[in-house]
Amino acid sequence: MAKSRKKLDVTKVIIAGVSLLFLVAVIAGIAVDWVSIPNIGHGLGELVGADTPERIGFTLAECATEWEVDAYNAMNALAIITVVVAALTVVGALATVVVKNKIIKLCAAILGVATIVCAIIAVILTYNYCNDTLIALAEATPAIGAWLLTIGGVLCGASGALAALK
């Protein structure tokens, strides 16, 4: 009696690898500038001859001040939740490659959708932070970190759900 070897689906492996790539983008989003603020002292810098950038960026950790506690906490929490759920989505996508179980596929698809939802809510809370806090006086906008987390989270969730549904 010969044992039959199950072949790995190459498409699923590639999709799971792509979700891992987008997880790296999500993690990088937390490490780089999260909020960008125009340099209010730019005119003064030109007056004294110093080179000053037009915009100043703040990472997620640098956005915490004593005035915007609630808005920052919500924004920070959703960013961290997005990273955790994206990591679980990648694990779920990799598990669907190895295990052919409908419950695992369903869990991976649900995690993919949850990652998409968390990433979108994180950028909405970032806009809320930029518009409704004292930082709004300087016309702050989400920077590259917020967009990396959002785009990476949406694409990670989509590829994770696709691996589960394939």
Order of alpha helices (4+ residues) and beta strands (2+ residues): alpha-beta-alpha-beta-alpha-alpha-beta-alpha
